[in-house]
């Protein structure tokens, strides 16, 4: 989220909020492809682990304050002013699971100024 526009269209900066199949999350900031950990992998009872589970991710970003949600429950918050605006999107990675599949049902954005 808040990935700044790049002349070469290569997104290498912004904030990243990640869920794992093991019921964990992490948050990091990328600064021109340089990793800055904000929350290391953390287990959350609110993230449903394992195959065939459905999870909802939520992010509230107002100015430099962020709240991150798993299935409607606050799991983390932080303050960081590195990126005030930018693009958002999804990233999906299957590092350890053959034939990994993901279905995204909805992506929504609300401007709440």
Secondary structure, 3 states (H helix, E strand, C coil): CCECCCCCCCCCCEEEEEECCCCEEEEEEEECCEEEEEEEEEECCCCCCCCCCCCCEEEEEECCEEEEEECCEEEEEEECCCCCCCECCCCCCCCCCCCCCCCCCCCCCCCCC
